[in-house]
């Protein structure tokens, strides 16, 4: 009988830990939403604000946002399963979209507000789609 009571207590403890871990693993969806929203600001700024001032301001702002998001991510007590590979895929797709947006926006579609808007959405889409998937999984 004492063995059964110990087993029940252990299972309750495990269930409590699992519940706490699941409850705190939703941070990644918020992280991705913030990253997606930031793209809606960053991409048009980079594409429309030319010259050294625009470059310096957008680079510094981007560095601050990325450092803030990175600090936020490193301070989280729970990391979702498969986080590393998933995050690399999201950032990889975003990087391709961002480089393509910059190349096209600074050569072919110079000073095009419509292109800057479409490029911003295209750059935000990988993070937004991943955030939506993460929110549904939790």
Order of alpha helices (4+ residues) and beta strands (2+ residues): alpha-alpha-alpha-alpha-alpha
